[in-house]
Amino acid sequence: MSSGKVVQVIGPVIDVEFAKEDLPAIYNALHVEGETAGGKVKLTAEVMQHLGNNVVRCVAMSSTDGLTRGMLATDIGGPIKVPVGNGTLGRVFNVLGETVDNDPTEVVAADTLTVSATATDVILKAKVTDADGLSDISKVYYSVVKPDNSTVGPFDLLDDGFNYDQAANDGTYTSAVTMYSDAIKGTYRFDFQAKDKSNAVSTIKSHYITIK
């Protein structure tokens, strides 16, 4: 099992940095532990996105109170699993498959179920040029307009040679967005823009993805 360190905490969202060769897969569970003046901190988080620069974005399965940068996060090597079958009848579990019914009796269950919705990573790539050279590009980003006309973003695309980006500083900026099986059906519009160091912004280039 590989370990990383927490580099950012925003509510239930946790960013964790790993060594390049140890980057956990999307949906893997991370065990995060640490100690503060207020006591021990221990929680489980699920990897939801590869941000680039060896950082993964995770969602905590419980409160992040007391969690701070620098705490150890260990990749368990697989997704969260919960017991299923006759052995679970009459028992109460939390989202991690832990009993919360104050019954000390061991749960005997031969099978487990992975806790993750079926999903597909869509790889986004944007080829960007600048009259003053690639070094003049300061930011490339995109927003998503959903079928219900709500908008999320902006999100950065990276040209760092990590994860889905094949080569650093070649003008091709890359990101990945996870599309879940229970996502709103319909057409999603991805609006891409770039900004240079003078804060000049490009025209919007749109791409459409339809989920049926």
Protein Blocks (a to p, Z undefined) as FASTA:
>chain_A
ZZdddfbdehjbccddddfkloccehiacddddddfkbccddddddfbdebjhiacdddf
bdfehiaghiacddehiacdddedjklgoiacdfkopacehpabdcddfbdcdddddddd
dddddddddfkbjklpmbdcdddddfkopaedddddddehpajlmbghklpacddddddf
kbcedddddddddddfkopacdddddddddZZ
